[in-house]
Amino acid sequence: MFLGTHFPKLDDKGRLFLPAKFRDELADGLVITRGQERSLSVWPEREFVPPMLRDYAGLDRDCVVIGAMNRVEIWNTENWNRYSQEQEQAFADLSEEVLPGIF
């Protein structure tokens, strides 16, 4: 259980040292997600709730995995197809602005 309020500082490399009593609980791995009100949530890996996220993304069987530069996105296939069709022209316009003459 995590209790208390602590005030560590980020070091020059952007790292944060958690209180020692939290580190033991997170030693087997952790997951960081977006929290409420522009915060980050840190979960012990064993406590993380994938069913909730699968429901949020509508993942059942058919999925699409997209490499998106600094992250990986996992989409429900129908949602991806709809999104990519809706955004196709915007992507084409953007790629011409960013990489003229490449595509």
Backbone torsions as a table, in degrees:
resi	resn	phi	psi	omega
1	MET	NA	138.6	179.6
2	PHE	-104.3	122.8	179.3
3	LEU	-137.2	153.5	174.7
4	GLY	102.3	167.2	177.6
5	THR	-121.9	131.0	-176.3
6	HIS	-129.6	157.9	-174.6
7	PHE	-131.3	61.2	176.9
8	PRO	-73.7	168.1	178.0
9	LYS	-118.2	148.0	173.4
10	LEU	-71.3	140.7	175.6
11	ASP	-83.9	-177.3	-176.3
12	ASP	-62.4	-21.2	179.3
13	LYS	-96.2	7.2	178.7
14	GLY	80.8	16.6	-179.5
15	ARG	-92.4	152.3	179.7
16	LEU	-125.0	130.0	177.1
17	PHE	-96.6	117.1	-179.3
18	LEU	-76.4	155.3	175.9
19	PRO	-57.3	145.4	-176.6
20	ALA	-54.7	-39.5	-177.9
21	LYS	-69.0	-18.9	174.3
22	PHE	-84.6	-35.4	-175.6
23	ARG	-58.9	-40.7	179.6
24	ASP	-59.3	-42.3	-178.6
25	GLU	-68.0	-25.2	-177.4
26	LEU	-103.4	4.0	-173.3
27	ALA	-62.1	-28.7	-178.4
28	ASP	-85.3	3.0	178.3
29	GLY	127.7	156.5	-179.2
30	LEU	-146.4	162.4	176.4
31	VAL	-128.8	133.1	177.6
32	ILE	-112.4	129.5	178.6
33	THR	-132.0	170.0	173.2
34	ARG	-67.3	135.3	176.7
35	GLY	-104.4	-164.3	179.2
36	GLN	-84.3	152.7	172.8
37	GLU	53.2	44.7	176.0
38	ARG	63.5	38.6	173.9
39	SER	-114.0	172.9	173.3
40	LEU	-112.3	142.4	176.0
41	SER	-107.3	133.4	178.0
42	VAL	-113.1	123.2	-178.3
43	TRP	-117.4	138.8	167.5
44	PRO	-61.2	139.3	-175.7
45	GLU	-53.9	-39.0	-177.8
46	ARG	-70.5	-19.0	-179.3
47	GLU	-95.2	-12.1	-176.6
48	PHE	-64.0	143.9	-169.8
49	VAL	-113.1	81.2	179.3
50	PRO	-59.1	-34.4	179.2
51	PRO	-57.4	-37.4	179.0
52	MET	-62.4	-43.1	-179.6
53	LEU	-71.2	-37.3	176.6
54	ARG	-61.8	-42.3	177.5
55	ASP	-63.3	-43.6	179.3
56	TYR	-57.3	-43.6	-176.8
57	ALA	-86.4	-4.3	-179.9
58	GLY	69.7	29.3	-178.5
59	LEU	-82.3	124.6	175.6
60	ASP	-125.3	-66.5	179.1
61	ARG	-128.6	-59.4	-176.7
62	ASP	-83.5	125.1	-176.6
63	CYS	-130.7	162.3	172.6
64	VAL	-127.0	130.8	177.2
65	VAL	-110.4	124.4	-174.7
66	ILE	-117.1	128.4	170.1
67	GLY	-82.0	120.0	-175.3
68	ALA	-125.4	64.7	178.2
69	MET	63.6	-93.0	-173.4
70	ASN	-98.2	11.2	179.6
71	ARG	-153.3	170.0	173.8
72	VAL	-115.7	134.8	176.8
73	GLU	-110.8	140.6	176.6
74	ILE	-118.8	123.4	-175.0
75	TRP	-121.7	148.2	163.7
76	ASN	-65.8	135.1	-173.9
77	THR	-57.4	-45.1	180.0
78	GLU	-62.8	-43.4	178.9
79	ASN	-63.0	-40.9	178.4
80	TRP	-63.5	-46.0	-179.9
81	ASN	-60.0	-44.0	179.3
82	ARG	-64.2	-47.2	-179.5
83	TYR	-61.7	-47.1	-176.5
84	SER	-67.0	-35.3	176.2
85	GLN	-66.8	-41.7	179.4
86	GLU	-65.8	-32.7	-174.0
87	GLN	-101.4	0.2	-173.6
88	GLU	-54.6	-47.7	-178.9
89	GLN	-66.7	-39.9	178.6
90	ALA	-62.6	-41.0	177.5
91	PHE	-63.9	-41.2	179.6
92	ALA	-63.0	-44.5	179.0
93	ASP	-63.5	-42.6	-179.7
94	LEU	-65.2	-44.1	-178.2
95	SER	-65.2	-31.6	177.3
96	GLU	-69.7	-34.2	177.7
97	GLU	-72.2	-42.0	-175.0
98	VAL	-80.2	-42.2	-177.1
99	LEU	-125.8	67.6	-176.9
100	PRO	-60.8	134.7	177.1
101	GLY	79.5	-5.2	-179.0
102	ILE	-82.0	-39.3	-176.5
103	PHE	-104.9	NA	NA
